[in-house]
Amino acid sequence: MFRQPVLVFASTAETLAQAHSRALSRGLRFSIFTDELFQTGDDIGNRAAVRAVPTEKLALAGLAVHGPKNAVDKILKGAQLHG
C-alpha cells in the first residue's frame, strides 16, 4: 500500500474527490481510505465496504497515490502538505 517517500497532505473533501477522479483518469496506482473502512476489522470487510458504495458516493477519508512526481503533483493539486 505504501512506498517511500511518503508525503502527507491535507485537503477538503472536494479536493480529495478531485484527486481521486484525476488518479482514476490518469491510470496511476492508488489506494483509497473511506469512512466505512474504519468500521471493519479486516481486509475482506474493507473491500466489501468499498464495493458496496458507488464511486461517486464514496466518503473518502484519504488517498495514497504512487507514480512519477510530476503526475502525483498534478493529481494532488489543491492539497497542501500536512504540518
C-alpha positions as CSV (number, residue, x, y, z in Angstrom):
1,M,0.0,0.0,0.0
2,F,2.8,2.4,0.8
3,R,6.1,3.2,-0.9
4,Q,8.7,5.6,0.1
5,P,9.0,8.6,0.3
6,V,5.6,9.3,1.9
7,L,4.3,12.8,2.0
8,V,1.1,13.6,3.9
9,F,-1.2,16.3,2.5
10,A,-4.3,17.8,3.9
11,S,-7.3,18.9,1.8
12,T,-11.0,19.5,1.8
13,A,-13.4,16.7,0.8
14,E,-13.9,18.4,-2.5
15,T,-10.1,18.4,-3.3
16,L,-9.8,14.8,-2.2
17,A,-12.7,13.8,-4.5
18,Q,-11.0,15.7,-7.4
19,A,-7.7,13.9,-6.7
20,H,-9.4,10.6,-6.7
21,S,-11.0,11.4,-10.1
22,R,-7.7,12.5,-11.5
23,A,-5.9,9.4,-10.3
24,L,-8.6,7.2,-11.9
25,S,-8.4,9.1,-15.2
26,R,-4.6,9.0,-15.4
27,G,-4.4,5.3,-14.5
28,L,-2.0,5.8,-11.6
29,R,-1.8,3.2,-8.8
30,F,-3.6,4.4,-5.7
31,S,-5.4,3.2,-2.6
32,I,-8.4,4.7,-1.1
33,F,-9.5,5.1,2.5
34,T,-13.2,5.6,3.1
35,D,-15.0,6.4,6.3
36,E,-16.6,2.9,6.1
37,L,-13.1,1.2,6.3
38,F,-12.7,2.4,9.9
39,Q,-15.8,0.3,10.8
40,T,-14.4,-3.0,9.6
41,G,-11.7,-5.1,11.2
42,D,-10.3,-7.0,8.2
43,D,-9.2,-6.7,4.6
44,I,-12.2,-8.7,3.3
45,G,-14.6,-6.4,5.2
46,N,-12.7,-3.3,3.9
47,R,-13.0,-4.4,0.3
48,A,-16.7,-5.3,0.7
49,A,-17.4,-1.9,2.3
50,V,-15.8,-0.1,-0.6
51,R,-17.6,-2.3,-3.2
52,A,-21.0,-1.5,-1.6
53,V,-20.8,2.2,-2.4
54,P,-20.9,3.7,-5.9
55,T,-17.6,5.5,-6.8
56,E,-19.3,8.9,-6.9
57,K,-20.7,8.4,-3.4
58,L,-17.5,7.2,-1.6
59,A,-16.9,9.0,1.7
60,L,-13.2,9.5,1.1
61,A,-11.1,9.9,4.2
62,G,-7.8,9.6,2.4
63,L,-5.9,8.6,-0.8
64,A,-2.5,7.1,-1.3
65,V,-1.0,7.7,-4.7
66,H,2.1,6.2,-6.3
67,G,3.7,7.4,-9.5
68,P,6.1,9.8,-11.1
69,K,6.4,13.0,-9.1
70,N,5.1,15.3,-11.7
71,A,2.0,13.1,-12.2
72,V,1.3,12.8,-8.5
73,D,1.8,16.6,-8.1
74,K,-0.9,17.2,-10.7
75,I,-3.3,14.7,-9.1
76,L,-2.8,16.4,-5.6
77,K,-3.3,19.9,-7.0
78,G,-5.0,22.0,-4.3
79,A,-3.9,19.9,-1.4
80,Q,-1.2,21.2,1.0
81,L,1.4,19.4,3.0
82,H,0.1,18.5,6.4
83,G,2.1,20.2,9.0
